[in-house]
Amino acid sequence: MLEQSNEPKRKYEWLSKWAKMTGERARIDAKANNTYIVYERDGKLVKEFPDGDIVPLNSDGED
């Protein structure tokens, strides 16, 4: 008997993998260049530094 998954099949499944790989590459580049990456977490922009520190980004873009 075939088992069915309850998860919906994505039309562009490769897109999730590509986005994850892009984020990982950004972290590698940030570490190599001693910079940070900016992304959205819980609806707010944050900076993630190579040492793992995560700080919120102010709305005006300044620290």
N, C-alpha and C positions, 0 to 999 in steps of 0.2 A: 504494500500500500504506500502511496506517495504522501510525504509530509508536506504540508503547506505552511509557509511562513506568514505570520500576521503583519509583517512589515511591508509597507507598500514599495513596489519596485519603482525606482527613480528612472525617469526618461534619460537623464544625463548623469549616470552614476559616476562617471569619470570626473565630473566637476568637483565633487566633494574631496576626492583624492588629490586632485590638482591644487585645490585651495589649501589643504593641509600641508602639502609639500611646499607650497609657496611661503606659508608661515614659518615652516621649519628653516627654509633657506634664508628668510629675513633674519631669524635669530642667529644663524651661523654668520651671516654678513655683519650683523651688529656686533657680535663678539669679536670678529676679526678686525673691525674698524673702531672698536671701543666707542660705539654709539648706542642708541636705543631704538626700539621699535614702538610705534603707536598703534593701538587697536582699541576696539570697543569691548567693554566688559560691563555687564549689568546696566547697559544703556548709557554709560559714561566713557569718555576717552581716557585711556591710561597710557603711561610710558612704562615699558619694561626694559630694564638695564641688563647688560650681560651678566652681572652678578646675581640676578634673580629678583632684585628690588623692583616693586611695582608701585608707581606713584600716580595719583590722579592728575590729569592735565586740566589746568584752569580753562575756563571758557574763553579767555582772551589769548590763550596760547602761551602765556608767560608762566614761569615757575613761581 
